Amino acid sequence: MTEESEPSNQEEMDELDEHLAFLSRKFSKLKFKRNLDVSKPFRKDSQTNKNFVERSKFKCFNCGMGCHIADECRKPKAEKSDRKFEPVDYKKKYFDLLKKKGRAFITQDYD
């Protein structure tokens, strides 16, 4: 009885080995296809540059130079005291604008 069961087990093992080899080949092909989208053709036109941002418009908050941002700055980080921010007195600005422009009157018409 054990002799009869061994060949069937051996056949089953061979069949499972074949299936496993097939699946591993398919998986390795899928692994590399994931990054390439074959359905869309490769284009070099304005559509590929949608996410491109012009670097010349950037200004570094660390050193004040153009063409890079603070994360990419090679100079040592500036201390907060080194930054020159003048406190703005908004109340004074508001009253200066009122004096300069004069007053506006709003009317309401009742029909």
C-alpha positions in Angstrom: 0.0 0.0 0.0 2.8 2.4 0.7 4.4 1.6 -2.6 1.2 2.7 -4.5 0.9 5.9 -2.5 4.5 6.9 -3.1 4.2 7.2 -6.9 1.1 9.3 -6.7 2.8 11.6 -4.2 5.8 11.8 -6.4 3.6 12.7 -9.4 1.7 15.3 -7.3 5.0 16.8 -6.1 6.3 17.0 -9.7 3.1 18.7 -10.8 3.3 21.1 -7.9 6.9 21.9 -8.8 5.8 22.7 -12.4 3.0 25.0 -11.1 5.4 26.7 -8.7 8.0 27.3 -11.5 5.3 28.7 -13.8 4.0 31.1 -11.1 7.5 32.3 -10.3 8.2 33.0 -13.9 4.9 34.9 -14.3 5.6 36.8 -11.0 9.1 37.9 -12.1 7.6 39.3 -15.4 4.9 41.2 -13.5 7.4 42.7 -11.1 9.2 44.5 -14.0 6.1 45.4 -15.9 4.6 47.4 -13.0 6.9 50.4 -13.6 6.4 50.4 -17.4 2.9 51.3 -18.7 2.8 49.7 -22.2 -0.6 51.0 -23.0 0.5 54.7 -23.1 3.0 55.7 -25.7 6.1 57.6 -24.6 5.8 61.3 -25.4 8.2 64.2 -25.2 5.9 67.2 -25.4 4.2 69.7 -23.2 2.2 67.0 -21.4 5.3 65.6 -19.8 6.3 69.0 -18.5 3.1 69.7 -16.6 4.7 69.0 -13.2 7.9 70.9 -14.1 8.4 74.1 -12.1 10.7 76.8 -13.2 13.5 77.0 -10.6 14.6 80.5 -11.5 11.4 81.8 -9.7 12.5 80.3 -6.4 14.2 82.2 -3.7 16.0 80.5 -0.8 14.7 81.6 2.6 18.1 80.7 4.1 20.6 82.6 2.0 18.3 84.8 -0.1 19.8 83.5 -3.4 17.7 82.4 -6.4 17.4 79.0 -8.2 17.2 76.8 -5.1 15.1 76.3 -2.0 16.1 76.2 1.7 16.2 72.4 1.8 18.8 72.3 -1.0 20.9 75.3 0.4 24.5 74.5 0.9 25.2 77.3 3.3 24.8 76.8 7.0 21.3 77.4 8.4 20.7 81.0 9.3 19.7 81.8 12.9 16.3 83.4 13.4 18.0 86.6 14.7 20.0 86.9 11.5 16.8 87.3 9.4 15.8 90.9 9.0 12.0 91.2 9.5 10.7 94.5 10.4 7.6 94.4 12.6 4.7 95.9 10.9 2.4 98.3 12.7 -0.8 97.6 10.9 -2.8 100.0 13.1 -0.6 102.9 12.1 -0.8 101.8 8.4 -4.6 101.7 8.6 -4.9 105.2 10.0 -2.3 106.6 7.5 -4.3 105.2 4.7 -7.5 106.7 6.1 -5.8 110.2 6.3 -4.4 109.9 2.8 -7.5 108.7 1.0 -10.1 110.5 2.9 -13.5 109.1 3.8 -16.1 107.4 1.8 -19.8 107.6 2.5 -22.2 104.8 1.8 -25.8 105.7 1.0 -28.8 103.4 1.0 -31.7 104.0 -1.3 -35.2 103.1 -0.2 -37.8 102.7 -3.0 
